[in-house]
Amino acid sequence: MREEFIWMIIGMGLVTYIPRILPLIALSTENWPDWLRRMLSHVPYAVLGALIFPGILYAQETIWYGMLGGVIAFLIAYTGAPLLAVVAGTILLLTGVHIIT
């Protein structure tokens, strides 16, 4: 392997590592207000929703297939089922819909 590639890999590793470790070192969460901690605890769910929703809309040629899958997943999750059951149940129900139509 050429030396340029080794330095490139090291550089990419540092560029990835520094932004992830810097907030842990610089920001102490011990003195944050409780309302801010509660708000930040919901951020991962909001980001996950923002990443998944466009994929739901464009899952097939028509928007309705993805919307049906989103509704099915929501209903299964609303019952309190674990994540694996939500994914498997949605896949099975949409496969049944695909076979029927």
Steps between C-alpha positions, in 0.01 A plus 500: 500500500633840411583752768238748373221251565621436854503873576160538337354225721655655811366843403149369436509321834596821681239706316238246606625449856557862608141628452369200690734519798522881530148550643566229758814675614387862471139484621428386849136393532506513879389865519235500227141582598259209519275641224797505260597143585143383437485686169832356380393149597234521224739610226598147387135414437447816297810435290397138442157612385651755264720231347231234466200704380632585150589135450146401588358738242718370217502127583313403181377666185193633677496684828212292641700182546751681720229684688320173568824355634553803723148477640535125562835552676352781709202288607717201591743724693212676676398167656838491672652226287879475489689642202560160343127425511419836341743443213402136446127572525521787253701292254258209525190714459642693206612176338142375534367821345750465214398139435130585505530795262 
